[in-house]
Amino acid sequence: MSVRRSAAVARTRTGRSRTPQGPGTGEGPSSGTAVRVASTVLAAGAGLAALVSIASSGLAVYFARRIVVPENSPEDLEILHVSGFDDDLTVQLPATEDTMLPGTYGLMFAGGNGHARIGEVVEYDPASRTVARRVESVTSGDLHRARWGKWTGSVFTHPAQTGVPYEDVVLRSDVGDLPAWFLPTRAAAPADTWAILVHGRGATRTETLRAARVLDTLGVPALAMSYRNDPEVRTSAAARYGLGDTEWIDVDLAIDHALAHGARRVVLFGWSMGGAIVFQAASRGRNRERIAGLVLDGPVVDWYDVLDNQARLNYLPTPIARLTLQMISQPWARPFTGLETPLDLDRLDWVTRASELDRPVLLIHSDDDEFVPSGPSHSLARVRSDLVTMPHYDTAAHTKEWNVDPERWEDDVANYLEAKLRVRAPAPSAG
């Protein structure tokens, strides 16, 4: 189903209809009874239609709020068993599409206070539909006592775990303080190009730490930022995501910080909704002339397509899906969604705006991404092959290409930065 365009308004004609007459009776009692029965049926039908309309509107409000209201995803993955001790742990989990994938992942537990780094599959039991995976490390909490967890692509919860240097910094925004990590490179001669790392919807800046090591190797300083309405920043239930239409303002602040501390230009990294955010920063920001390029991982290139996909996954009828889109993009729905300003979904559609792209882009997007389908990314890469480099990826779930094959992901990023932006890895120091 497509929810991109509004449905045509159906018009109905009203007219007089004859009341059937009984044979030879004219306008007798049987005719009056028929009229009363018909009136009762019409009234019941009108009432049912009103109920259906109310239910449809309520469902549209529910899904519209799910799109823009920040929420923390639940720890709904059952931790069946943990065996072993210290550096030789194995965790048994239900076998799902995510837990069966190759690679290294994070497992959050204990209400987000616990975290373990989960490695390769050790054993799969098709009878019980369970999988055992190696635990590479427990970075916080007691995994033995955990009963429920959350599967994530964030394998690092703090830059100290990456082995690269870091500093805590704060960006001053109109919505308050935005915590960030500055990742200075260990290179003797840092590049004058900085990386600004922008996480996705519902995630935090920990998501972006997967890029830390390759940037350090290349001598590229980085700033892993938070932004308005994300889990680290929001302070009230009134917070609403702008899907990139508002958050880009904070990227400009991060660029200000980089320029004030030695950067001459920046490359913007964006994961998922972070991709939509950096597209806006690159096209609307006051620092756009200092943006040398974009690195996008599982990006939202076109929100219409993403919301179409979510409507299909949730079996949402087309009229309700269209009403949902209207609610997040029209002023009349602000009391229902809580949005201060309606979202401009056309402005967030970079397939339609492809001709406006004016920066080289590395676009990493798995064809097995079911949450944000890769179709719009392929469309953008196809029509702007002069600027967009899109290597083929599959297998990985949403924004987890690094998790499946970190060496390849880092090679693709390094090759792009070296070839397109002329960033060169520093020569090894003598001795």
N, C-alpha and C positions, 0 to 999 in steps of 0.2 A: 504494500500500500504506500502511496505517496502522500505526504502531508505538506509538501512544499507550497502548493497553491491553495487558495481558499476554494471551497466547493461552490459551484454555481448555485445561486438561490433558486430553489424549486418554487414555481408558481402554480397555484391551483385555481381552477375556476369554480365559482359557485353558481348554481342555477336552481330553478324550481323543478321539483320532480312530482309527478302525479301520484296521488295516493290511490292504490288499487281499489276498485269498487267491487262489492259483491254483486253477483248477477241479479239484475232487476231490483236492487235495493237502494240505488242512489247513494245519498250521504246518510245512511242509516247507522245503527249502533256498531256494526262490524267495522265500519270505516273509522269511527272514533277510537275504537280499541286498537286498531293498527297504528294510528297516529301516536297514542300513548306508549305503545310498545316501542315504536321507532324512537320516540323521544328518550325513553329510558335507556335504550341501547346506545344512542348517540352520547348521552350524558356520561354513561359508563366508559365509553370509548375516549371521550375527552378527558375524563379523570385519569384513565390509564396512561394516555399520552402525556398528561402533565407529570405523572409519577415517573415515567420513563425519562422525560426531559430533565426533571430534578435529579434523578439518579445519574444521568449522563453528565450533567454539569458538575455534580459532586465528584464523580470519577475524574473528570478533567481537572478540577481543582486539586485533587489528591496528587495526580501525576505532575501537574505544573509545579506544585510545591516540592515534590521529590527532586525535580530538576534543579531548583534554585536554592532550596534550604539546605545549608550544610548539615551533614550528619556523620557520625562516626560509624563505620561499618562494624557489625557485631562479630564477636569471636564465636563463630558457629561451626568450626571444624573440630570434630571430636578427637581428642588425643587418647587413643585406645590403650597404649602401653609404652613405657619407656624402659629399656633394658640396658644394662652395663653400668660402668662407672667412669667418672673423670673424662679422659680423652677417648673413650671407647664406648660411645653411646649410640643406641639405635632407637628410633621412634616409629611406632606403628600407627598408621592413620587410615581412614577410609580411602579407598581408591577412587579418586575423582579425576576429571580431565586435568586439573591443575597439579594434583599431587603425583600424577603418573609421568609428568613431563621431565625430560632430562634437565640437568643443570643444578644450580645452587640458589636457594631461596631463603627467605626469612619466615619465622614462625613466631608471631606475637601471642602472648598469653598473659594471664593474671591482670586483666584489665589494661593491657598495654604496658605494664611494668616489667614484664618478662619478655625475653627475646632469645631465640636460638637460630643459628645458621644451619640450614638443612642441606645436606649434600645428596649424593647419588642414590638411586634406588638399589637396595640390597636384595629385596625379595618381594615378589608379587604373588598373592594367593587368590586365584580366580574364584575359588569356592566361597570364600568369605568376603570377597571384594575388598581386600585390605592390602596395603603396601607398607613395607618397612624401608626406611631411609636412614642413611648415616647422619648423625649429628656432628657437624664439623666443630661447633663450639656453642656454648651457652654464654651469651654476653651479659645477661642479667636474669635474675629470678631462679626459681627452683623448678626445672622442667619435670622432675619426678612427681611433683604434686599437682601439676597442671592437668585439667580435664578437658578444657576447651581452648581453642586457639584460632588465630586468623592467619591465613596464608598470604604472603606478601612478596613483592620483588625487592624490598629493601633489606639487603643483607648486612648493611651497616646502620647502626642507630646513632653513631657519633663519629665525627671525622678522626678521632684518635684511633679507631679500629682500622682505618685505611692505611695507616703508616705514613701519611703525609702530614706536614705541619698545618696548624690551624690557629685562628684567633677568633674570639667572639666579638662581633661588632653589632651595632644597632643602627638601623636606618630610620630617620625621622619622617613620618608620614602624616597626612592630615587626619588619618584615622587612629594615630597612635604610633608607638614604637614597633618596628618590625625587626625581630631578631634575625641575624644572619651569621654564617661562618665565612670568614675569609681564609682561603686556602693558598697561602704563598708558596710558590714553587721552591724546591731546594736547589734549582739551577743557579749557577754563579752569575749568569747573565739572563734574568727573566725577560720573556718576550714583552713587547709593549702592547700586545693584544691580550685582553682579559676575557675570561668566560663568565657570563652571568647565567646561573643555573636556576631554572624555573620548574617547579614540580607541578603535578597534575591535581585534578579535583579530588578532594577528600584525603589526599596524601600530605606529607610534610617535606621539608627540605632534605630529610634523610634519604628520600627517593633518589635524589640527584647525586649522592655520594658515589654512585657506581662510576661516575666519570672522573673521580678525583685522581686516580692513579695515572691514567693516560695523560691527563692535563699536566700533572706534575712532571712526567717523563718528558713532555714537550716543552717544559719551561713556561707554561701558561698559568698565570695566577687566576684564581677563580673566586667567585662570590656565590655561595649557596644561600639563596634568599627565601624569606617568607613573604606573604602578601596578604592584603586585606581579606578577611573572611575565612582564611585557612585555619586549621585546628589550633595552631599556635597563637593566633592573633585575635580571633573573634572573642568578644567579651559579652555578647548578649544574644538572646534568642532571635533578635531582629536581623541578624546577619543574613545576607543573601548573596549567592554567587552571581557574578555578572557574566559568567561563561567566557571571560576574556575581554568583554566590552568595558569593564571598569578596572580590572586588576592590572592592566598594562601600565597604569599611572605609576604603580610602585616599581615597575621595571625601570622607568625613567630615573627614579631615585637611586636605584642600584647602579645605574650607569653614571649618574652624578658622582657617586662615591668612588667608582673606579677611575673616572677621569681626574678626580681630585687627588688620587693617590698614585699617579704615574701612568695610567693607561692612556694610550692615544686612540685606541679603537677597541671595540668589543665584538665578541661572537656570542649570540644568544642561544642557549640550549633550552629546549622545551619538551617536557614529557606530557602526553595526553592533552588535557585542557591547557597545560603550560605551552603547548604549541599554538593554540588559539591566542593565548596571551602575547606571545612574542611576535606573532604576525601583526597584532595591533600596535605593539610598541614600535615595530619596524616601519609601520605605515603612518602612525599618528603621533609618535613621541617627538618631543623637542630635540632629543638626541639621536634621531634616526640617521643623521649623516655620519655618526660615529659607529654605526652598526655595520660590521664588515660582512657578516653572514649569519646563517641560522643552521643549527643542528637540531633536528626534530625526531622524536622517538614516539611512535604510535600516536601522532598528533591528530587533533580535531581540525581537519581542513575545512569541513563543511558541517555545521551543526544540524542542518536539515537532514542530512543523511544519517547522522548519529541518532537523532530522535526518531527518524523513520525506523531504524533498526531496533531501537528500544520499544517502539510501539509493536513491532512484530514479535519481539521476544516476550512481551507482556500480553499478547493477544488483544491489543487495544483496537477496537473498531475505528475505521477511518474517520467518521465524524467526530469521535471523541479525541482522536489524535490531533485533528485540525483545531478543535476547540482548545486543546492543551497548548498548542503553539500560539494561538491568539492570546491566551492568557499571559504568556510571558513576553509578548511583544506588543501588546496594546494597552494604552493608558487606562481604559475602563476596568481592567482586571487587577489594578494595584491593590485594592482592598483584600483581594483573595490571595495574591501571591506574596504581598509584602514588599515587592520591588519598588524602590523609589522612582526609578526610571525604567520604562520598558526597554527590552533588549532588542538591538538591531541585528537580527539574524542574517540579513542580506550583507551587512558589513563584515560579518564573520564567515562568509562563504568565499573561500579562496579558489574554488574551482571557477566560479563566475568571474572573480576578480583576478584571474591568472595573469592577464595582460599588465596588471599594475605591479607585479612582482619585479623588484629591481636589485635583489641581493642573491648571491649564490646560496643554495640550500642543500644540505645533506639530509635526505629523508629516509629514515629507517622505520619500516612498518611491516610487521609479519602478516602474511596472507592468512594466517590462522587466528588473527585477532578477531574475536567474536563480539567484543564490546564496542570498539571503534573500528568498523570495517575499513579495509585498506583501499577500497575502490576510489574514493576521492583523492587519496594520495597518488595512486597510479594515474588518475586523470590529470592532476596537476603536473606530475613528472612528464607525462606524455606531451602536453601542450606547451610546457616550458622546459623542454630538454636542454635548452641553452643555459639554463641556470640551475636546474634541479638534478642532483645525482641521487638515484634511488637503487641501491643494490637489492638483490632479491633475498628476502627472508621468509621462512615459514616455521612451522612447529611451535614457535613461541606464542604464549598468550599475551594479553594486552600489556605493552611496555616492558616485556620481559625478554627481549632479544639478548640483552647483556647476560641475563641469568642462564640462558641456554648455551651461549657461546661467547664468553667475555673476551677471549683473545680476538675473535673475528670482529666483534663490535669495536673494540679499541683500535684495531688495525684500520677499520673503515673511517673512524673518527680522525685518526692520525693522518691517514692519506688525504682526507678532505682538507684538513687544516693546512697541511704542507703544500698540496697542489693548488687549492683554490685561494687560500688566504696567505700563502707564502710564509706560514709559520714553520720554523725549522727547529728540530730537536737540538738542544745545546750540546756542544762537543764535550766528551768526558773530561773532567779536570785532570791535570797532570798529577801523577803520583797517586 
